[in-house]
């Protein structure tokens, strides 16, 4: 899960909030597990499934990025996609 994405995503995470650059599926997984502001949501659930599928070789990193962006939009933390 360490292949870099072609285009980074910037989200606002943490307390105090900081702008965080997410540039790989692995970084997205860590952000969603450690710092995500929501505990549940349809886009979050889907993104976690897609990230796990990438790790298992059943999905692409592009699919992971797309799902991560949707989850960040759902959580209202997306700054740049």
PyMOL Python script that loads the backbone (N, CA, C, O; Angstrom):
from pymol import cmd

cmd.read_pdbstr("""\
ATOM      1  N   UNK A   1       0.814  -1.202   0.000  1.00  0.00           N
ATOM      2  CA  UNK A   1       0.000   0.000   0.000  1.00  0.00           C
ATOM      3  C   UNK A   1       0.851   1.256   0.000  1.00  0.00           C
ATOM      4  O   UNK A   1       0.421   2.266   0.557  1.00  0.00           O
ATOM      5  N   UNK A   2       2.011   1.248  -0.583  1.00  0.00           N
ATOM      6  CA  UNK A   2       2.875   2.419  -0.477  1.00  0.00           C
ATOM      7  C   UNK A   2       3.110   3.150  -1.795  1.00  0.00           C
ATOM      8  O   UNK A   2       3.937   4.060  -1.848  1.00  0.00           O
ATOM      9  N   UNK A   3       2.407   2.776  -2.852  1.00  0.00           N
ATOM     10  CA  UNK A   3       2.590   3.445  -4.133  1.00  0.00           C
ATOM     11  C   UNK A   3       2.054   4.885  -4.072  1.00  0.00           C
ATOM     12  O   UNK A   3       0.923   5.120  -3.647  1.00  0.00           O
ATOM     13  N   UNK A   4       2.878   5.831  -4.499  1.00  0.00           N
ATOM     14  CA  UNK A   4       2.491   7.250  -4.453  1.00  0.00           C
ATOM     15  C   UNK A   4       1.396   7.545  -5.471  1.00  0.00           C
ATOM     16  O   UNK A   4       1.388   6.998  -6.573  1.00  0.00           O
ATOM     17  N   UNK A   5       0.476   8.416  -5.084  1.00  0.00           N
ATOM     18  CA  UNK A   5      -0.570   8.863  -5.984  1.00  0.00           C
ATOM     19  C   UNK A   5       0.005   9.867  -6.971  1.00  0.00           C
ATOM     20  O   UNK A   5       0.998  10.532  -6.675  1.00  0.00           O
ATOM     21  N   UNK A   6      -0.615   9.981  -8.146  1.00  0.00           N
ATOM     22  CA  UNK A   6      -0.173  10.946  -9.154  1.00  0.00           C
ATOM     23  C   UNK A   6      -0.439  12.379  -8.693  1.00  0.00           C
ATOM     24  O   UNK A   6       0.295  13.299  -9.054  1.00  0.00           O
ATOM     25  N   UNK A   7      -1.489  12.561  -7.897  1.00  0.00           N
ATOM     26  CA  UNK A   7      -1.856  13.891  -7.411  1.00  0.00           C
ATOM     27  C   UNK A   7      -2.215  13.795  -5.934  1.00  0.00           C
ATOM     28  O   UNK A   7      -3.069  12.995  -5.550  1.00  0.00           O
ATOM     29  N   UNK A   8      -1.569  14.605  -5.108  1.00  0.00           N
ATOM     30  CA  UNK A   8      -1.815  14.610  -3.663  1.00  0.00           C
ATOM     31  C   UNK A   8      -3.188  15.182  -3.343  1.00  0.00           C
ATOM     32  O   UNK A   8      -3.811  15.861  -4.159  1.00  0.00           O
ATOM     33  N   UNK A   9      -3.636  14.887  -2.133  1.00  0.00           N
ATOM     34  CA  UNK A   9      -4.872  15.428  -1.588  1.00  0.00           C
ATOM     35  C   UNK A   9      -4.497  16.154  -0.297  1.00  0.00           C
ATOM     36  O   UNK A   9      -3.695  15.650   0.490  1.00  0.00           O
ATOM     37  N   UNK A  10      -5.069  17.326  -0.082  1.00  0.00           N
ATOM     38  CA  UNK A  10      -4.799  18.075   1.145  1.00  0.00           C
ATOM     39  C   UNK A  10      -6.083  18.104   1.971  1.00  0.00           C
ATOM     40  O   UNK A  10      -7.150  18.487   1.491  1.00  0.00           O
ATOM     41  N   UNK A  11      -5.943  17.688   3.226  1.00  0.00           N
ATOM     42  CA  UNK A  11      -7.068  17.686   4.155  1.00  0.00           C
ATOM     43  C   UNK A  11      -6.668  18.405   5.433  1.00  0.00           C
ATOM     44  O   UNK A  11      -5.483  18.603   5.702  1.00  0.00           O
ATOM     45  N   UNK A  12      -7.652  18.789   6.207  1.00  0.00           N
ATOM     46  CA  UNK A  12      -7.394  19.441   7.498  1.00  0.00           C
ATOM     47  C   UNK A  12      -7.728  18.434   8.594  1.00  0.00           C
ATOM     48  O   UNK A  12      -8.877  18.016   8.740  1.00  0.00           O
ATOM     49  N   UNK A  13      -6.708  18.052   9.363  1.00  0.00           N
ATOM     50  CA  UNK A  13      -6.862  17.034  10.402  1.00  0.00           C
ATOM     51  C   UNK A  13      -6.267  17.489  11.723  1.00  0.00           C
ATOM     52  O   UNK A  13      -5.408  18.370  11.764  1.00  0.00           O
ATOM     53  N   UNK A  14      -6.737  16.876  12.800  1.00  0.00           N
ATOM     54  CA  UNK A  14      -6.123  17.048  14.107  1.00  0.00           C
ATOM     55  C   UNK A  14      -6.733  18.142  14.946  1.00  0.00           C
ATOM     56  O   UNK A  14      -7.611  18.890  14.516  1.00  0.00           O
ATOM     57  N   UNK A  15      -6.224  18.203  16.174  1.00  0.00           N
ATOM     58  CA  UNK A  15      -6.641  19.226  17.117  1.00  0.00           C
ATOM     59  C   UNK A  15      -5.404  19.686  17.875  1.00  0.00           C
ATOM     60  O   UNK A  15      -4.951  18.976  18.773  1.00  0.00           O
ATOM     61  N   UNK A  16      -4.849  20.829  17.553  1.00  0.00           N
ATOM     62  CA  UNK A  16      -5.368  21.828  16.627  1.00  0.00           C
ATOM     63  C   UNK A  16      -5.244  21.361  15.166  1.00  0.00           C
ATOM     64  O   UNK A  16      -4.353  20.592  14.807  1.00  0.00           O
ATOM     65  N   UNK A  17      -6.151  21.848  14.368  1.00  0.00           N
ATOM     66  CA  UNK A  17      -6.217  21.429  12.970  1.00  0.00           C
ATOM     67  C   UNK A  17      -4.986  21.877  12.188  1.00  0.00           C
ATOM     68  O   UNK A  17      -4.504  23.000  12.331  1.00  0.00           O
ATOM     69  N   UNK A  18      -4.499  20.965  11.363  1.00  0.00           N
ATOM     70  CA  UNK A  18      -3.361  21.240  10.482  1.00  0.00           C
ATOM     71  C   UNK A  18      -3.698  20.767   9.076  1.00  0.00           C
ATOM     72  O   UNK A  18      -4.463  19.819   8.898  1.00  0.00           O
ATOM     73  N   UNK A  19      -3.130  21.426   8.087  1.00  0.00           N
ATOM     74  CA  UNK A  19      -3.248  20.967   6.713  1.00  0.00           C
ATOM     75  C   UNK A  19      -2.283  19.803   6.528  1.00  0.00           C
ATOM     76  O   UNK A  19      -1.094  19.914   6.827  1.00  0.00           O
ATOM     77  N   UNK A  20      -2.809  18.686   6.031  1.00  0.00           N
ATOM     78  CA  UNK A  20      -2.017  17.473   5.877  1.00  0.00           C
ATOM     79  C   UNK A  20      -2.073  17.041   4.413  1.00  0.00           C
ATOM     80  O   UNK A  20      -3.151  16.950   3.825  1.00  0.00           O
ATOM     81  N   UNK A  21      -0.914  16.778   3.838  1.00  0.00           N
ATOM     82  CA  UNK A  21      -0.827  16.303   2.456  1.00  0.00           C
ATOM     83  C   UNK A  21      -0.839  14.781   2.480  1.00  0.00           C
ATOM     84  O   UNK A  21       0.004  14.148   3.116  1.00  0.00           O
ATOM     85  N   UNK A  22      -1.801  14.212   1.780  1.00  0.00           N
ATOM     86  CA  UNK A  22      -1.921  12.760   1.645  1.00  0.00           C
ATOM     87  C   UNK A  22      -1.526  12.418   0.220  1.00  0.00           C
ATOM     88  O   UNK A  22      -2.143  12.886  -0.737  1.00  0.00           O
ATOM     89  N   UNK A  23      -0.477  11.587   0.087  1.00  0.00           N
ATOM     90  CA  UNK A  23       0.049  11.316  -1.261  1.00  0.00           C
ATOM     91  C   UNK A  23       0.144   9.834  -1.600  1.00  0.00           C
ATOM     92  O   UNK A  23       0.760   9.464  -2.599  1.00  0.00           O
ATOM     93  N   UNK A  24      -0.467   8.982  -0.770  1.00  0.00           N
ATOM     94  CA  UNK A  24      -0.436   7.542  -1.060  1.00  0.00           C
ATOM     95  C   UNK A  24      -1.607   6.860  -0.362  1.00  0.00           C
ATOM     96  O   UNK A  24      -2.231   7.427   0.535  1.00  0.00           O
ATOM     97  N   UNK A  25      -1.885   5.653  -0.784  1.00  0.00           N
ATOM     98  CA  UNK A  25      -2.934   4.864  -0.162  1.00  0.00           C
ATOM     99  C   UNK A  25      -2.578   4.575   1.290  1.00  0.00           C
ATOM    100  O   UNK A  25      -3.452   4.589   2.156  1.00  0.00           O
ATOM    101  N   UNK A  26      -1.315   4.316   1.562  1.00  0.00           N
ATOM    102  CA  UNK A  26      -0.887   4.049   2.928  1.00  0.00           C
ATOM    103  C   UNK A  26      -1.111   5.273   3.819  1.00  0.00           C
ATOM    104  O   UNK A  26      -1.604   5.138   4.939  1.00  0.00           O
ATOM    105  N   UNK A  27      -0.758   6.455   3.335  1.00  0.00           N
ATOM    106  CA  UNK A  27      -0.972   7.685   4.107  1.00  0.00           C
ATOM    107  C   UNK A  27      -2.460   7.923   4.337  1.00  0.00           C
ATOM    108  O   UNK A  27      -2.858   8.378   5.409  1.00  0.00           O
ATOM    109  N   UNK A  28      -3.279   7.619   3.342  1.00  0.00           N
ATOM    110  CA  UNK A  28      -4.723   7.771   3.487  1.00  0.00           C
ATOM    111  C   UNK A  28      -5.259   6.834   4.563  1.00  0.00           C
ATOM    112  O   UNK A  28      -6.087   7.231   5.382  1.00  0.00           O
ATOM    113  N   UNK A  29      -4.789   5.604   4.559  1.00  0.00           N
ATOM    114  CA  UNK A  29      -5.236   4.636   5.559  1.00  0.00           C
ATOM    115  C   UNK A  29      -4.887   5.106   6.966  1.00  0.00           C
ATOM    116  O   UNK A  29      -5.731   5.058   7.861  1.00  0.00           O
ATOM    117  N   UNK A  30      -3.663   5.557   7.168  1.00  0.00           N
ATOM    118  CA  UNK A  30      -3.250   6.049   8.486  1.00  0.00           C
ATOM    119  C   UNK A  30      -4.088   7.240   8.908  1.00  0.00           C
ATOM    120  O   UNK A  30      -4.516   7.317  10.060  1.00  0.00           O
ATOM    121  N   UNK A  31      -4.329   8.168   7.996  1.00  0.00           N
ATOM    122  CA  UNK A  31      -5.130   9.349   8.334  1.00  0.00           C
ATOM    123  C   UNK A  31      -6.538   8.951   8.750  1.00  0.00           C
ATOM    124  O   UNK A  31      -7.083   9.493   9.712  1.00  0.00           O
ATOM    125  N   UNK A  32      -7.124   8.009   8.028  1.00  0.00           N
ATOM    126  CA  UNK A  32      -8.496   7.609   8.324  1.00  0.00           C
ATOM    127  C   UNK A  32      -8.586   6.814   9.621  1.00  0.00           C
ATOM    128  O   UNK A  32      -9.595   6.890  10.322  1.00  0.00           O
ATOM    129  N   UNK A  33      -7.568   6.070   9.943  1.00  0.00           N
ATOM    130  CA  UNK A  33      -7.577   5.274  11.170  1.00  0.00           C
ATOM    131  C   UNK A  33      -7.233   6.125  12.392  1.00  0.00           C
ATOM    132  O   UNK A  33      -7.849   5.976  13.447  1.00  0.00           O
ATOM    133  N   UNK A  34      -6.260   7.005  12.251  1.00  0.00           N
ATOM    134  CA  UNK A  34      -5.745   7.752  13.401  1.00  0.00           C
ATOM    135  C   UNK A  34      -6.442   9.084  13.673  1.00  0.00           C
ATOM    136  O   UNK A  34      -6.695   9.417  14.831  1.00  0.00           O
ATOM    137  N   UNK A  35      -6.754   9.842  12.641  1.00  0.00           N
ATOM    138  CA  UNK A  35      -7.139  11.244  12.833  1.00  0.00           C
ATOM    139  C   UNK A  35      -8.491  11.644  12.255  1.00  0.00           C
ATOM    140  O   UNK A  35      -8.833  12.826  12.279  1.00  0.00           O
ATOM    141  N   UNK A  36      -9.261  10.710  11.742  1.00  0.00           N
ATOM    142  CA  UNK A  36     -10.486  11.070  11.029  1.00  0.00           C
ATOM    143  C   UNK A  36     -11.514  11.666  11.982  1.00  0.00           C
ATOM    144  O   UNK A  36     -11.713  11.134  13.074  1.00  0.00           O
ATOM    145  N   UNK A  37     -12.178  12.767  11.592  1.00  0.00           N
ATOM    146  CA  UNK A  37     -13.121  13.427  12.495  1.00  0.00           C
ATOM    147  C   UNK A  37     -14.477  12.715  12.629  1.00  0.00           C
ATOM    148  O   UNK A  37     -15.223  12.994  13.567  1.00  0.00           O
ATOM    149  N   UNK A  38     -14.799  11.815  11.722  1.00  0.00           N
ATOM    150  CA  UNK A  38     -16.066  11.074  11.798  1.00  0.00           C
ATOM    151  C   UNK A  38     -15.798   9.624  12.190  1.00  0.00           C
ATOM    152  O   UNK A  38     -14.767   9.050  11.838  1.00  0.00           O
ATOM    153  N   UNK A  39     -16.735   9.051  12.915  1.00  0.00           N
ATOM    154  CA  UNK A  39     -16.627   7.641  13.264  1.00  0.00           C
ATOM    155  C   UNK A  39     -17.349   6.751  12.268  1.00  0.00           C
ATOM    156  O   UNK A  39     -17.056   5.560  12.162  1.00  0.00           O
ATOM    157  N   UNK A  40     -18.292   7.331  11.539  1.00  0.00           N
ATOM    158  CA  UNK A  40     -19.039   6.551  10.568  1.00  0.00           C
ATOM    159  C   UNK A  40     -19.590   7.457   9.479  1.00  0.00           C
ATOM    160  O   UNK A  40     -19.685   8.673   9.641  1.00  0.00           O
ATOM    161  N   UNK A  41     -19.945   6.841   8.383  1.00  0.00           N
ATOM    162  CA  UNK A  41     -20.512   7.538   7.243  1.00  0.00           C
ATOM    163  C   UNK A  41     -20.371   6.659   6.027  1.00  0.00           C
ATOM    164  O   UNK A  41     -19.426   5.874   5.951  1.00  0.00           O
ATOM    165  N   UNK A  42     -21.280   6.761   5.069  1.00  0.00           N
ATOM    166  CA  UNK A  42     -21.234   5.900   3.893  1.00  0.00           C
ATOM    167  C   UNK A  42     -19.937   6.027   3.092  1.00  0.00           C
ATOM    168  O   UNK A  42     -19.370   5.020   2.669  1.00  0.00           O
ATOM    169  N   UNK A  43     -19.471   7.250   2.882  1.00  0.00           N
ATOM    170  CA  UNK A  43     -18.236   7.435   2.106  1.00  0.00           C
ATOM    171  C   UNK A  43     -17.023   6.937   2.890  1.00  0.00           C
ATOM    172  O   UNK A  43     -16.098   6.372   2.307  1.00  0.00           O
ATOM    173  N   UNK A  44     -17.024   7.142   4.193  1.00  0.00           N
ATOM    174  CA  UNK A  44     -15.942   6.627   5.034  1.00  0.00           C
ATOM    175  C   UNK A  44     -15.898   5.107   4.979  1.00  0.00           C
ATOM    176  O   UNK A  44     -14.833   4.518   4.795  1.00  0.00           O
ATOM    177  N   UNK A  45     -17.041   4.480   5.137  1.00  0.00           N
ATOM    178  CA  UNK A  45     -17.101   3.013   5.087  1.00  0.00           C
ATOM    179  C   UNK A  45     -16.602   2.493   3.748  1.00  0.00           C
ATOM    180  O   UNK A  45     -15.829   1.536   3.697  1.00  0.00           O
ATOM    181  N   UNK A  46     -17.042   3.123   2.664  1.00  0.00           N
ATOM    182  CA  UNK A  46     -16.614   2.684   1.334  1.00  0.00           C
ATOM    183  C   UNK A  46     -15.110   2.872   1.164  1.00  0.00           C
ATOM    184  O   UNK A  46     -14.427   1.994   0.639  1.00  0.00           O
ATOM    185  N   UNK A  47     -14.600   4.011   1.606  1.00  0.00           N
ATOM    186  CA  UNK A  47     -13.167   4.282   1.461  1.00  0.00           C
ATOM    187  C   UNK A  47     -12.338   3.260   2.228  1.00  0.00           C
ATOM    188  O   UNK A  47     -11.322   2.787   1.718  1.00  0.00           O
ATOM    189  N   UNK A  48     -12.745   2.914   3.428  1.00  0.00           N
ATOM    190  CA  UNK A  48     -12.000   1.914   4.193  1.00  0.00           C
ATOM    191  C   UNK A  48     -12.003   0.561   3.486  1.00  0.00           C
ATOM    192  O   UNK A  48     -10.996  -0.147   3.497  1.00  0.00           O
ATOM    193  N   UNK A  49     -13.126   0.200   2.875  1.00  0.00           N
ATOM    194  CA  UNK A  49     -13.194  -1.051   2.117  1.00  0.00           C
ATOM    195  C   UNK A  49     -12.280  -1.009   0.893  1.00  0.00           C
ATOM    196  O   UNK A  49     -11.593  -1.985   0.592  1.00  0.00           O
ATOM    197  N   UNK A  50     -12.275   0.115   0.195  1.00  0.00           N
ATOM    198  CA  UNK A  50     -11.420   0.248  -0.991  1.00  0.00           C
ATOM    199  C   UNK A  50      -9.944   0.217  -0.597  1.00  0.00           C
ATOM    200  O   UNK A  50      -9.141  -0.428  -1.271  1.00  0.00           O
ATOM    201  N   UNK A  51      -9.579   0.902   0.477  1.00  0.00           N
ATOM    202  CA  UNK A  51      -8.187   0.888   0.930  1.00  0.00           C
ATOM    203  C   UNK A  51      -7.744  -0.533   1.275  1.00  0.00           C
ATOM    204  O   UNK A  51      -6.625  -0.930   0.949  1.00  0.00           O
ATOM    205  N   UNK A  52      -8.606  -1.293   1.927  1.00  0.00           N
ATOM    206  CA  UNK A  52      -8.275  -2.682   2.247  1.00  0.00           C
ATOM    207  C   UNK A  52      -8.157  -3.516   0.975  1.00  0.00           C
ATOM    208  O   UNK A  52      -7.310  -4.405   0.888  1.00  0.00           O
ATOM    209  N   UNK A  53      -9.002  -3.231  -0.005  1.00  0.00           N
ATOM    210  CA  UNK A  53      -8.951  -3.963  -1.273  1.00  0.00           C
ATOM    211  C   UNK A  53      -7.672  -3.667  -2.040  1.00  0.00           C
ATOM    212  O   UNK A  53      -7.139  -4.547  -2.715  1.00  0.00           O
ATOM    213  N   UNK A  54      -7.174  -2.444  -1.946  1.00  0.00           N
ATOM    214  CA  UNK A  54      -5.892  -2.101  -2.574  1.00  0.00           C
ATOM    215  C   UNK A  54      -4.787  -2.933  -1.934  1.00  0.00           C
ATOM    216  O   UNK A  54      -3.933  -3.488  -2.626  1.00  0.00           O
ATOM    217  N   UNK A  55      -4.812  -3.012  -0.620  1.00  0.00           N
ATOM    218  CA  UNK A  55      -3.805  -3.787   0.106  1.00  0.00           C
ATOM    219  C   UNK A  55      -3.837  -5.257  -0.314  1.00  0.00           C
ATOM    220  O   UNK A  55      -2.803  -5.925  -0.351  1.00  0.00           O
ATOM    221  N   UNK A  56      -5.026  -5.747  -0.627  1.00  0.00           N
ATOM    222  CA  UNK A  56      -5.185  -7.145  -1.040  1.00  0.00           C
ATOM    223  C   UNK A  56      -4.977  -7.348  -2.538  1.00  0.00           C
ATOM    224  O   UNK A  56      -5.046  -8.476  -3.027  1.00  0.00           O
ATOM    225  N   UNK A  57      -4.724  -6.263  -3.266  1.00  0.00           N
ATOM    226  CA  UNK A  57      -4.486  -6.364  -4.702  1.00  0.00           C
ATOM    227  C   UNK A  57      -5.742  -6.440  -5.549  1.00  0.00           C
ATOM    228  O   UNK A  57      -5.677  -6.817  -6.720  1.00  0.00           O
ATOM    229  N   UNK A  58      -6.891  -6.086  -4.973  1.00  0.00           N
ATOM    230  CA  UNK A  58      -8.159  -6.166  -5.706  1.00  0.00           C
ATOM    231  C   UNK A  58      -8.661  -4.817  -6.207  1.00  0.00           C
ATOM    232  O   UNK A  58      -9.643  -4.764  -6.948  1.00  0.00           O
ATOM    233  N   UNK A  59      -8.014  -3.737  -5.821  1.00  0.00           N
ATOM    234  CA  UNK A  59      -8.385  -2.393  -6.272  1.00  0.00           C
ATOM    235  C   UNK A  59      -7.110  -1.630  -6.600  1.00  0.00           C
ATOM    236  O   UNK A  59      -6.007  -2.046  -6.247  1.00  0.00           O
ATOM    237  N   UNK A  60      -7.286  -0.504  -7.285  1.00  0.00           N
ATOM    238  CA  UNK A  60      -6.140   0.311  -7.688  1.00  0.00           C
ATOM    239  C   UNK A  60      -5.928   1.477  -6.725  1.00  0.00           C
ATOM    240  O   UNK A  60      -6.821   1.843  -5.962  1.00  0.00           O
ATOM    241  N   UNK A  61      -4.743   2.043  -6.778  1.00  0.00           N
ATOM    242  CA  UNK A  61      -4.468   3.239  -5.985  1.00  0.00           C
ATOM    243  C   UNK A  61      -5.341   4.405  -6.434  1.00  0.00           C
ATOM    244  O   UNK A  61      -5.714   5.246  -5.617  1.00  0.00           O
ATOM    245  N   UNK A  62      -5.668   4.466  -7.717  1.00  0.00           N
ATOM    246  CA  UNK A  62      -6.561   5.530  -8.197  1.00  0.00           C
ATOM    247  C   UNK A  62      -7.946   5.405  -7.566  1.00  0.00           C
ATOM    248  O   UNK A  62      -8.565   6.412  -7.225  1.00  0.00           O
ATOM    249  N   UNK A  63      -8.432   4.181  -7.411  1.00  0.00           N
ATOM    250  CA  UNK A  63      -9.724   3.961  -6.759  1.00  0.00           C
ATOM    251  C   UNK A  63      -9.652   4.380  -5.295  1.00  0.00           C
ATOM    252  O   UNK A  63     -10.607   4.940  -4.757  1.00  0.00           O
ATOM    253  N   UNK A  64      -8.522   4.111  -4.654  1.00  0.00           N
ATOM    254  CA  UNK A  64      -8.336   4.502  -3.255  1.00  0.00           C
ATOM    255  C   UNK A  64      -8.362   6.020  -3.125  1.00  0.00           C
ATOM    256  O   UNK A  64      -8.992   6.558  -2.214  1.00  0.00           O
ATOM    257  N   UNK A  65      -7.684   6.703  -4.026  1.00  0.00           N
ATOM    258  CA  UNK A  65      -7.660   8.169  -3.976  1.00  0.00           C
ATOM    259  C   UNK A  65      -9.066   8.732  -4.144  1.00  0.00           C
ATOM    260  O   UNK A  65      -9.481   9.621  -3.401  1.00  0.00           O
ATOM    261  N   UNK A  66      -9.787   8.212  -5.116  1.00  0.00           N
ATOM    262  CA  UNK A  66     -11.149   8.673  -5.376  1.00  0.00           C
ATOM    263  C   UNK A  66     -12.047   8.453  -4.151  1.00  0.00           C
ATOM    264  O   UNK A  66     -12.817   9.339  -3.783  1.00  0.00           O
ATOM    265  N   UNK A  67     -11.953   7.296  -3.530  1.00  0.00           N
ATOM    266  CA  UNK A  67     -12.759   7.001  -2.345  1.00  0.00           C
ATOM    267  C   UNK A  67     -12.340   7.881  -1.164  1.00  0.00           C
ATOM    268  O   UNK A  67     -13.183   8.326  -0.385  1.00  0.00           O
ATOM    269  N   UNK A  68     -11.035   8.129  -1.039  1.00  0.00           N
ATOM    270  CA  UNK A  68     -10.540   8.992   0.032  1.00  0.00           C
ATOM    271  C   UNK A  68     -11.073  10.414  -0.132  1.00  0.00           C
ATOM    272  O   UNK A  68     -11.500  11.029   0.845  1.00  0.00           O
ATOM    273  N   UNK A  69     -11.053  10.932  -1.339  1.00  0.00           N
ATOM    274  CA  UNK A  69     -11.568  12.279  -1.598  1.00  0.00           C
ATOM    275  C   UNK A  69     -13.048  12.356  -1.226  1.00  0.00           C
ATOM    276  O   UNK A  69     -13.481  13.330  -0.611  1.00  0.00           O
ATOM    277  N   UNK A  70     -13.822  11.343  -1.593  1.00  0.00           N
ATOM    278  CA  UNK A  70     -15.251  11.338  -1.252  1.00  0.00           C
ATOM    279  C   UNK A  70     -15.445  11.324   0.267  1.00  0.00           C
ATOM    280  O   UNK A  70     -16.329  12.008   0.783  1.00  0.00           O
ATOM    281  N   UNK A  71     -14.634  10.559   0.976  1.00  0.00           N
ATOM    282  CA  UNK A  71     -14.739  10.508   2.434  1.00  0.00           C
ATOM    283  C   UNK A  71     -14.329  11.845   3.060  1.00  0.00           C
ATOM    284  O   UNK A  71     -14.934  12.283   4.038  1.00  0.00           O
ATOM    285  N   UNK A  72     -13.323  12.479   2.506  1.00  0.00           N
ATOM    286  CA  UNK A  72     -12.897  13.786   3.012  1.00  0.00           C
ATOM    287  C   UNK A  72     -13.974  14.842   2.767  1.00  0.00           C
ATOM    288  O   UNK A  72     -14.194  15.717   3.605  1.00  0.00           O
ATOM    289  N   UNK A  73     -14.639  14.758   1.625  1.00  0.00           N
ATOM    290  CA  UNK A  73     -15.753  15.682   1.360  1.00  0.00           C
ATOM    291  C   UNK A  73     -16.874  15.446   2.366  1.00  0.00           C
ATOM    292  O   UNK A  73     -17.443  16.395   2.905  1.00  0.00           O
ATOM    293  N   UNK A  74     -17.186  14.187   2.614  1.00  0.00           N
ATOM    294  CA  UNK A  74     -18.229  13.838   3.581  1.00  0.00           C
ATOM    295  C   UNK A  74     -17.912  14.401   4.965  1.00  0.00           C
ATOM    296  O   UNK A  74     -18.804  14.875   5.669  1.00  0.00           O
ATOM    297  N   UNK A  75     -16.638  14.346   5.347  1.00  0.00           N
ATOM    298  CA  UNK A  75     -16.203  14.826   6.662  1.00  0.00           C
ATOM    299  C   UNK A  75     -15.963  16.332   6.699  1.00  0.00           C
ATOM    300  O   UNK A  75     -15.638  16.882   7.752  1.00  0.00           O
ATOM    301  N   UNK A  76     -16.119  17.000   5.560  1.00  0.00           N
ATOM    302  CA  UNK A  76     -15.916  18.457   5.445  1.00  0.00           C
ATOM    303  C   UNK A  76     -14.496  18.868   5.834  1.00  0.00           C
ATOM    304  O   UNK A  76     -14.295  19.891   6.488  1.00  0.00           O
ATOM    305  N   UNK A  77     -13.505  18.055   5.422  1.00  0.00           N
ATOM    306  CA  UNK A  77     -12.106  18.392   5.717  1.00  0.00           C
ATOM    307  C   UNK A  77     -11.255  18.508   4.454  1.00  0.00           C
ATOM    308  O   UNK A  77     -10.049  18.742   4.540  1.00  0.00           O
ATOM    309  N   UNK A  78     -11.867  18.347   3.295  1.00  0.00           N
ATOM    310  CA  UNK A  78     -11.118  18.404   2.036  1.00  0.00           C
ATOM    311  C   UNK A  78     -10.756  19.846   1.713  1.00  0.00           C
ATOM    312  O   UNK A  78     -11.620  20.721   1.660  1.00  0.00           O
ATOM    313  N   UNK A  79      -9.460  20.079   1.498  1.00  0.00           N
ATOM    314  CA  UNK A  79      -8.995  21.409   1.103  1.00  0.00           C
ATOM    315  C   UNK A  79      -8.592  21.456  -0.372  1.00  0.00           C
ATOM    316  O   UNK A  79      -8.822  22.454  -1.054  1.00  0.00           O
ATOM    317  N   UNK A  80      -7.985  20.359  -0.860  1.00  0.00           N
ATOM    318  CA  UNK A  80      -7.531  20.327  -2.254  1.00  0.00           C
ATOM    319  C   UNK A  80      -7.480  18.889  -2.724  1.00  0.00           C
ATOM    320  O   UNK A  80      -6.902  18.023  -2.067  1.00  0.00           O
ATOM    321  N   UNK A  81      -8.100  18.645  -3.885  1.00  0.00           N
ATOM    322  CA  UNK A  81      -8.079  17.293  -4.442  1.00  0.00           C
ATOM    323  C   UNK A  81      -7.380  17.264  -5.773  1.00  0.00           C
ATOM    324  O   UNK A  81      -7.269  16.204  -6.389  1.00  0.00           O
TER     325      UNK A  81
END
""", "prot")
cmd.dss("prot")
cmd.show_as("cartoon", "prot")
cmd.util.cbc("prot")
cmd.orient("prot")
